[in-house]
Amino acid sequence: MKKKIKPCPFCGSNAEIICFNSEYGTVTIGCTNEKCDITMGKGFFSDEEAITHWNRRKRNM
């Protein structure tokens, strides 16, 4: 079962998995709100690993 991605800790909008580096096959997670535009800035080799790290972030709201 795939983990659920928590909302953006900065604005509360939805987040999604995005390609970080297609050459290496890494992914990251970023906010879907264009005004917020927050990403983790780090690439992971699996969706599950990226989701785990994203979901650890604390909300700033």
CORLIN-V212740 format. One record per residue. N is the residue number from 1. RES is the residue in one letter. PHI is phi in whole degrees, -180 to 180 (999 if undefined). Layout:
N RES PHI
N RES PHI
This chain:
1 M 999
2 K -76
3 K -69
4 K -88
5 I -82
6 K -72
7 P -63
8 C -59
9 P -73
10 F -97
11 C -122
12 G 85
13 S -75
14 N -65
15 A -123
16 E -145
17 I -77
18 I -132
19 C -71
20 F -93
21 N -151
22 S -67
23 E -63
24 Y -100
25 G 73
26 T -99
27 V -128
28 T -142
29 I -125
30 G -140
31 C -72
32 T -86
33 N -78
34 E -61
35 K -76
36 C -89
37 D 54
38 I -90
39 T -130
40 M -72
41 G 75
42 K -136
43 G -96
44 F -127
45 F -87
46 S -146
47 D -60
48 E -60
49 E -65
50 A -64
51 I -62
52 T -58
53 H -69
54 W -62
55 N -68
56 R -79
57 R -68
58 K -89
59 R -71
60 N -102
61 M -91
